[in-house]
Amino acid sequence: MSTGRGTGMGNAHRGITRRRLLGSATAVAAVAVTGGTATAAASPAQAAEAAQAAQQGQVPALWHEFTRTPFTHPQIPYIGRSGRDGGAARFPRRPVVADVRDYGAVADDGTTDCAPAINRAIAAAGRAGGGTVLIPPGTFRIDDLIRIGHSNVVLRGAGSERTKLYATKNLTELIGVYGSRYGGDKSSWSWAGGLVWLCPADRFATLTTAIKAKAWPFEGWTGNKRDEWETLTTLAPARQGSWTVTVADAERLRPGALVLLRLADDADHTLLEHMAGGGPGPEAYYWDDKTKLTSYVPYEWPVRIAHVHGRKVTLERPLPLDIRPEWDPRLTTHVRELTGSGVEGLTLEAVETPQSPHLLDKGYNGVVFQCAYDCWADDIVVRHVDNGFGLVAASACTLRRTTVAGRGSHHPYFCREGSHDNLVEDFTIEQRTVPAPAGTQLHGINVEGLSSYNVWSRGDMRMGTFDSHRGLPFANVRTDITVDNNGRHGGDASAGPLFGARFTHWNIRVTNGRAGLMKIDGLAPHSATVGIDEVTEFDQIDVPDFTGDLHSRLELYGSTDVVRPRNLYDAQRELER
């Protein structure tokens, strides 16, 4: 069982009440300034110390408002539960069950293909019910991809500076050409698949079989044709931010089980309007021709059940959206998830080749999580990759201490196809080592496709941008990040709006003064931009997708590192203590 920041299934939201949040809000401000540890209720002496500390920075009105309505604030999402095991600070330490050398892997000879041996060791750990597979120091050549397809399996190197996997082939060579289900000559390896691929074994088999047959699949939790699910129960109406829902029939629901909340849209697209914050602007927006966007619906949100009491079911996270009858709300089954697995302490370096033209990537991709829940990566470097770290229909995963390095990437980080509640923290995008070839594109930290409640925290982005790639992502947070904003965002017009509601950029240090999705109060509905350097528009100038008042907030513009708390995610975590 993990310890640290996280909480167990049995106590769900641990009685986070308005009184408790208000009691700890001042202490959180002090922690953000002094680096101390907050307590759930501040003494008079602590309150005085916090007030003095707060003078060293500025606490925006938005933060005070949020502590009063943390689960339903109109601009700031509640992301205190994002990440593996509800944001747990520590990753599980599973017993060692295999060493790749015992299965034939050889370090540092430069000729032995070690991928079969590594995959055999991983498969043996899966058959044993889980455990850690060790890769010792050295460089191991791999001529195939590495697959983690069973739960509770950890692939652990000796550290990113000591263990290296040297990948000689790309996914086009290994699996085949992967076209886009939306047509054209695009390569889906530009946004899918990894040379280290964490995906349930059965799901990986169906995906790759479909790709080889050129039957381009849907990539998410309900199969290639989105038809692999059964209704467990229907739901009564409930409000966004609620932890407990009322079900029609709880017979098939068990504490600890992972289920999908499934919300369909109606003919008037009121679900999409709700994701955008509702009101005249979204109601006036023309949704019908946004064919790529509407293909993402139904919205599918994986969540574990914490408690079942009669027809009352408590979830491990608060509801991301309202539940309304017109959206046919259900809890459903899904394909078997990958859970409790991770990859740690290694560098994945691809053979250095020039970056491909835009959307024609061959698939020198890094580490990807797909249909994964409560999984993680820690101390991982990827180098000379087309795309770095991917979250594809992945939820409640943590990527910590990750770095994208080398010749330059299309998507250093991508988060798409309905990925929710993930945490990317202490991440680095290094400056490219060679100039960008003509016709290539650099994005940055990407989010799209109705993905929600994801967090990027404590980042060092020496290139790239905040790439909201259309597809109406909503309720995502970027906080405590330094960025040399030299990338460009992407996204097809058929994918619809750049932003849904409750996007927050909090304490963002823009080193080159360039706008481009940094300051979002004029673009994102019901959003918050707090503590950001002054920025100036450049040639990629965006206009808001929605007309009228966006109901967005801007505070401490032109100032960074004075906002208290400095890190919005850490501060929300402290409120749970």
PyMOL commands that set and color helices and strands:
alter all, ss='L'
color gray80, all
select helices_A, chain A and resi 9-11+18-34+44-54+61-68+84-86+100-103+115-127+171-174+188-190+201-212+270-275+280-284+291-295+325-327+493-495+568-576
alter helices_A, ss='H'
color red, helices_A
select strands_A, chain A and resi 96-99+131-134+138-142+146-148+153-156+163-167+196-198+231-234+244-246+258-263+299-309+312-315+330-332+338-339+342-350+365-370+372-373+376-383+387-392+398-405+411-416+423-429+444-447+455-461+465-468+477-483+504-510+528-532+553-557
alter strands_A, ss='S'
color yellow, strands_A
deselect
rebuild
show_as cartoon
